[in-house]
Amino acid sequence: MAEFKHGKYIVTRPKEKLVKPDWGGNLSKDWTTSMMYLDNEVIKGAFVVECVWFWPTDKKDTGSPAPHTHDYDEVIAFVGTNFEDPFDLGGIIELYIDGERNLMNQSFLAFVPAGVVHCPLNILKIDRPIFHLSTGYGKMYS
């Protein structure tokens, strides 16, 4: 990549030596590719952002984060890759927010306010690649 005056603010790779959460199942290298990761260690002052591709799989036990909270707001996004219908997720995601089960088969953003219990998050089906982004106003994932 070319050098830019503000290139130090551009991230094009996953974080080196990224410590995965204990649950880690959704991030198996068998069916995901971590693209980019940002936090206060990558760029001083930055908040948490993670970008991951999820690839089609027949795997049923994909792992999930246990129900948890953060002391910052979080946005969780999953976007399908059906160019003829970009709202079609190309799979099914199960996401619990404050104990309520949400089954999603459309591209979506989920806003999770600070302190609200969320998860499990399970990928129940993937027919086409799905792009995932999560971000939170915390400086480090916690």
C-alpha positions, 0 to 999 in steps of 0.5 A: 500500500502507498504511504500517506501522510495519515497512513498511520490511521489506516488499518488493512490487516487483523491485529497481530497477536490478537487474543481471542476470547475463550469461547472463540468458536465463531472465529474458527479458521476453518470457516472464518477469515479475520480481516481487520481489527482495531483497538487502542493498542493498534491505533492509540485512542481508537475504539474497538472494531472487528471485521470478519468473513464467515464462509459457508459450512455444514458445521453445526457446533459453531460456538458462541459467546456466553451471555455478557455485558460491556460498559460501552455501547456495541453495534453488531452487524452481519451483511449478506452477499446476494448482489441481487438482494442485498437484504438477504443474509444468505444464512440464519443468525441467532442473537439474544439481546436482554434474554430475547431470541432474535432469528435473523435471515436478513442483513442487519445491525443490532445496537446493544446499549452499555450494560444490556446482556447479549448473546448467545450468538449462533450462526445456525446456517450459512449458504453464502459468504457473510460479512461481520462487523462489530464495534464498541466505544470501548478502547479495548474489548472487554 
